[in-house]
Amino acid sequence: MALKDALSPLGLFSALTPKDPSRRVLTAAPFGPGPRQRLDVYAPPKAEVPAPVAVFFYGGSWETGRRQDYGWAARALAAKGFLTLLPDYRIYPEAVYPAFLEDGAAAVRWAVEHAPAHGGDPQRIVLAGHSAGAYIATMLGLEPRWLDAAQVERSRIKAIAGLSGPYEFVPFKNDTIIRTFGHADDPHLTQPWPHVTPAAPPVFLGHGDSDKLVGRRNLRTLAEAYRKHGATVEDRIYPGLDHAGMVLALSKPFRRRGTVLEDMSGFLRRWV
């Protein structure tokens, strides 16, 4: 770990925050050839065997983020009974859309192949994420081609959870979106909501009412698409939480600010 990363605010938070009861059973397991195609695995302290599997994708506008800074989020899910995978994925400028979706699908493929060795059930997988990670989780669950290309049966995905996710950002306007998605042949198809069908996995959508980075219309658009097709959606707005506050609410120090962890994990548990 580079010293500047260890001393970053998120790096310090990850190092110092109290940990939920869990076990890190694997570090930097490769799911592809690149240096950012690595994942960590966290197991519940006393899990049902086999345990349902959660793959959690952190955010960072598709251009920042490291799994080392989000162990507390993975531990929170592990303490709720999930064998939890925390993958890195390729980001800008190394990669643009759809590389991070391909990496996400490859991480899910790794779960199918290797979760049983760590007490996980590859037939019961849930996808979760925050911000750009919520985009990845929802796209993997909704657009078939990514998991199909990774040879993962879509029936294995039992539910999705997205916190503060960007689900409707066409036309592309800001610089981050333009450089990451601007080359796409059909911008409309880069969005999660057009891919919703009646068979879409159940989804939990959470958003903070003080979020100034990702507008609430993103949640509304995806939730409305779910309801239009008669698919299962639970959407919640959390008073007083901003964009970062939504994911920080998964951690022990900030859990009192909102019931995000209980709501999200409870929803996911109902479908596994």
C-alpha positions in Angstrom: 0.0 0.0 0.0 1.4 3.4 -0.9 1.9 5.8 2.0 -0.4 8.4 0.3 -3.2 5.9 0.1 -2.8 4.8 3.7 -2.9 8.4 4.9 -5.9 9.4 2.7 -9.1 10.2 4.7 -10.7 7.0 3.5 -7.6 5.0 4.1 -7.3 6.3 7.7 -11.0 5.7 8.2 -10.7 2.1 7.0 -7.7 1.5 9.3 -9.2 3.0 12.4 -12.9 2.3 12.3 -14.2 -0.5 14.6 -14.7 -3.8 12.7 -17.9 -5.8 12.6 -17.4 -9.5 13.6 -16.2 -11.3 10.5 -13.2 -13.0 9.0 -11.1 -12.0 6.1 -10.4 -15.3 4.5 -8.7 -14.3 1.3 -6.8 -11.2 0.1 -6.0 -10.1 -3.5 -7.4 -13.2 -5.2 -7.1 -12.8 -8.9 -10.2 -12.9 -11.1 -8.4 -11.6 -14.2 -4.9 -10.9 -15.4 -4.7 -7.2 -14.5 -3.5 -5.6 -11.2 -7.0 -4.2 -10.6 -8.7 -7.5 -11.1 -8.3 -8.7 -7.6 -10.8 -9.2 -4.7 -10.9 -9.9 -1.0 -13.3 -12.3 0.7 -14.9 -11.9 4.1 -16.8 -14.6 5.9 -19.3 -14.4 8.7 -18.0 -15.4 12.2 -20.5 -18.2 12.5 -22.2 -18.6 9.1 -24.8 -21.0 8.0 -23.1 -23.4 5.6 -23.4 -22.8 2.8 -23.9 -19.0 3.2 -25.5 -16.7 0.6 -22.9 -14.8 -1.3 -22.8 -10.9 -1.6 -20.6 -9.1 -4.2 -20.1 -5.5 -3.1 -18.9 -2.8 -5.5 -17.6 0.5 -4.1 -18.0 3.8 -5.8 -15.7 6.5 -7.1 -17.1 7.9 -10.3 -15.5 5.0 -12.3 -12.1 6.7 -11.8 -11.1 6.2 -8.1 -11.4 3.6 -5.4 -9.5 0.7 -3.8 -10.9 -2.4 -2.1 -8.5 -1.8 0.8 -10.5 1.2 1.8 -13.9 -0.6 2.0 -13.2 -3.6 4.2 -15.6 -2.2 6.8 -18.4 -2.3 4.3 -17.7 -5.9 3.4 -17.4 -6.8 7.0 -20.8 -5.2 7.7 -22.4 -7.5 5.2 -20.4 -10.5 6.3 -21.6 -9.9 9.9 -25.2 -10.2 8.5 -24.5 -13.7 7.3 -23.1 -13.2 3.7 -19.9 -14.5 2.4 -18.8 -11.2 1.0 -16.6 -10.5 -2.0 -15.0 -7.0 -2.4 -13.5 -6.6 -5.8 -11.5 -3.9 -7.4 -12.2 -3.1 -11.1 -10.6 -1.2 -13.9 -11.2 2.5 -13.8 -10.4 5.6 -15.9 -8.0 6.4 -17.5 -6.9 2.7 -17.7 -10.4 1.8 -18.9 -13.8 3.1 -19.9 -17.3 1.7 -20.3 -17.9 -1.3 -20.4 -14.6 -2.5 -18.9 -15.8 -2.1 -15.3 -18.9 -4.2 -16.1 -16.8 -6.9 -17.7 -14.7 -6.9 -14.5 -17.8 -7.0 -12.3 -19.1 -10.0 -14.2 -15.7 -11.7 -13.9 -15.8 -11.2 -10.2 -19.3 -12.9 -10.1 -17.9 -15.7 -12.1 -15.1 -16.1 -9.5 -17.8 -16.3 -6.9 -19.5 -19.2 -8.7 -16.3 -21.1 -9.1 -14.7 -20.4 -5.7 -17.3 -19.5 -3.1 -18.0 -23.1 -2.1 -14.4 -23.4 -1.0 -15.0 -20.7 1.6 -18.5 -21.8 2.7 -20.6 -19.9 0.2 -23.5 -21.0 -1.9 -23.0 -20.1 -5.6 -26.7 -20.6 -6.3 -27.6 -17.7 -3.9 -25.8 -14.6 -5.0 -26.7 -10.9 -4.4 -25.1 -7.8 -5.9 -24.7 -4.6 -4.0 -22.9 -1.3 -4.4 -22.7 2.4 -3.7 -22.6 5.2 -6.3 -20.7 4.0 -9.4 -20.7 0.6 -7.7 -24.5 0.7 -7.5 -24.5 1.3 -11.2 -22.3 -1.8 -11.7 -24.5 -3.9 -9.5 -27.7 -2.9 -11.2 -26.3 -3.2 -14.7 -25.0 -6.7 -14.0 -28.3 -7.8 -12.6 -30.4 -6.2 -15.4 -28.5 -6.4 -18.7 -28.0 -10.0 -19.5 -25.0 -9.8 -21.8 -22.4 -9.2 -19.1 -23.1 -12.3 -17.0 -23.9 -14.3 -20.2 -20.4 -13.4 -21.5 -18.9 -14.5 -18.2 -20.9 -17.8 -18.4 -22.9 -17.1 -15.2 -26.5 -18.3 -15.1 -28.7 -15.3 -14.4 -30.9 -17.4 -12.1 -28.0 -17.3 -9.6 -28.6 -13.6 -8.9 -31.4 -13.4 -6.3 -31.5 -9.7 -5.6 -29.7 -6.4 -6.0 -29.1 -3.4 -3.7 -28.0 0.0 -4.9 -27.1 3.0 -2.6 -27.0 6.5 -4.2 -26.6 5.0 -7.6 -26.6 6.9 -11.0 -29.2 5.1 -13.1 -30.2 7.8 -15.5 -27.5 10.2 -16.8 -28.3 10.7 -20.5 -27.6 12.9 -22.2 -24.0 12.8 -21.1 -23.1 16.2 -19.7 -20.3 16.4 -17.2 -16.7 15.7 -18.0 -16.5 12.4 -15.9 -19.5 10.9 -17.8 -18.3 12.1 -21.2 -14.9 10.6 -20.9 -16.1 7.4 -19.4 -19.3 6.8 -21.5 -19.1 9.3 -24.4 -17.8 6.7 -26.9 -20.8 4.3 -26.4 -22.7 3.5 -29.7 -26.1 3.8 -28.0 -26.0 6.0 -24.8 -29.5 4.9 -23.9 -28.4 1.3 -23.5 -25.7 2.2 -21.0 -28.4 3.0 -18.5 -29.9 0.4 -16.1 -33.6 1.3 -16.3 -34.2 0.4 -20.0 -33.1 -3.2 -19.2 -35.8 -3.8 -16.5 -38.2 -6.6 -17.4 -40.9 -8.4 -15.3 -38.2 -11.0 -14.6 -35.7 -8.5 -13.1 -34.2 -9.5 -9.8 -35.7 -7.8 -6.8 -34.0 -4.5 -6.0 -33.4 -2.3 -2.9 -32.7 1.3 -3.7 -31.5 3.7 -1.1 -30.8 7.5 -1.4 -30.0 10.3 1.0 -32.2 13.4 0.9 -29.1 15.6 1.2 -27.2 14.0 -1.7 -25.9 16.9 -3.9 -23.9 14.6 -6.2 -26.4 12.1 -7.6 -30.0 13.4 -8.0 -32.9 11.7 -6.5 -34.4 11.3 -10.0 -32.0 8.4 -10.6 -33.8 6.4 -7.9 -37.2 7.5 -9.1 -36.5 6.5 -12.7 -35.3 3.0 -11.9 -38.0 2.4 -9.3 -40.7 3.5 -11.8 -39.3 1.2 -14.4 -39.5 -1.7 -11.9 -43.1 -0.9 -11.0 -44.1 -0.4 -14.6 -43.0 -4.0 -15.3 -44.4 -5.4 -12.1 -41.0 -6.4 -10.7 -40.1 -6.1 -7.0 -38.6 -2.9 -5.8 -38.2 -1.3 -2.4 -37.0 2.3 -2.4 -36.2 4.4 0.6 -35.1 8.0 1.2 -32.9 8.6 4.2 -33.2 12.0 6.0 -30.0 13.9 6.6 -27.7 11.6 4.7 -25.6 12.9 1.8 -23.9 10.9 -1.0 -21.0 9.7 1.1 -23.1 9.4 4.2 -25.1 6.6 2.6 -22.2 4.2 2.4 -20.6 5.4 5.6 -23.9 4.5 7.3 -22.9 0.8 6.8 -20.0 1.4 9.2 -20.2 1.1 13.0 -19.3 4.8 13.7 -22.1 6.2 11.5 -24.7 3.5 11.8 -26.9 5.6 14.1 -27.4 8.1 11.3 -29.6 5.8 9.3 -30.9 2.3 9.1 -29.2 1.6 5.8 -27.5 -1.6 6.8 -30.5 -3.1 8.5 -32.8 -2.2 5.6 -30.5 -3.3 2.8 -29.3 -6.5 4.4 -32.8 -7.4 5.6 -34.1 -7.0 2.0 -31.3 -9.1 0.6 -31.8 -11.8 3.2 -35.5 -12.1 2.3 -34.5 -13.2 -1.3 -31.8 -15.7 -0.4 
